[in-house]
């Protein structure tokens, strides 16, 4: 249901744009977001969008922007000012936002796309 693409190799300070294509049902009914997992580390939240509200990890605020592209049922992650520590496999996910916990419960996951930032 979720297909991520757009990863690659970029130098520090550069930019990449990730895209996640979803089914119309998933795109319409769920919050969507991005997570990442670096080698030897646990998967961590990067950014998510629910309706028009967005959330970001502190480590990417001001550098990454998540947005919806409704005509294509796609969620994009524009990553600017990339750092070597952004190197990870990035996963697209869809799920439900809990206003009580201020957290996302992601039920659907796409295959990851590798992002490598060289110093």
N, C-alpha and C positions, 0 to 999 in steps of 0.2 A: 504493500500500500504506500510505502514511502521510499522514494528513490533520491539519494543525495548525490550531487556531483559538483565539480568545480574545484576540488583540491589540487594541490601541486606543490612545487618547490619555488620559494621566493626568498629574496634576500631580506635581511632585517631592514625595517623601515618601509617595506613594500606593502602591496595590497593584494588581496584575493577576495573573490566573491563566491560563496557557496550557495547553492540552490537546492531546495527540497521539493520535489514534485509529489503531490498527494492526490488521492482520489477526491472527487468532488464531495463525497460524503464526509470524509475525514477532514478535509479543508474547512468545510462549513461548520462541522459540529464540535471540533476540538481545538483547544489551544495547541500551538505548535512551537517547538523549540529546538535548540541545539545543545548538545553535551559533547564533552571531549574526554579522551583518555590518553594520557602520555605513558610511555613505557615505564613499567614499575610503579605506576600510580593508579589510584582509584578514578573511576569516571566522575567527572564534575560538571556541574551546570555551567552553561555559558550564557545563554540568552533565550528568552521565550516571548511569545506574543499571544495575547488573548483579546479577541476583538481588537480594539485599538490600543490597549495598554501593553506596555513592554516592560520586561525585567531583564537586568543584566548582572552578571557576576562583577564584583568590584574590580577584578583584575582586567576586565575588558571595557569598562565604562569609559566613554569618550573616544574609544577606538573602534568598537564594533557597533554596527547598526542592524537590527533585525526588522524586516518589513514583509508585508504581504503583497502578493501580486495576484489579485483575484481572478483575472481573466485566464490565468494559466494554472490556477490552484497550486500556487507555488509560494513558498516562504524563502526569502533570501537572507543571507548573513553577509553583509559587507564588512570586511576586516581590513582596517587601515593601520598604519604604524605597527606592523607586525614585529614581534620580538621572538627570539629563539625559544623562549619559554612557552610560546603559543604552539609549538610543535606538538602534534597529537593526531590521533584519529578522531575525526569529528563525526558525530552521529546526529541524525535528524530524528525527532520523536514527536508524538502527538498524544494528548491526554487531556486531563481535567485539572483545572486550577481550584485549589482549596482556599477560599478566602479566610477560613478560620486559622489554618496553619500557614497561610501565605506561602504555599508551596504547590508544586505541580506533581501530579500522579500520572506519569506517562505510561500508556498502555500499548502503544505501537512504536516500533523502532525500525529504522531503516539500516541498511548496511553502511558501514562507515566509509569516510573518504579521508585520505591521508593529507595532512597539511604539514609541510616541513619548512621551517624558517632557518636559513643559514645566517651565521654571524659574519 
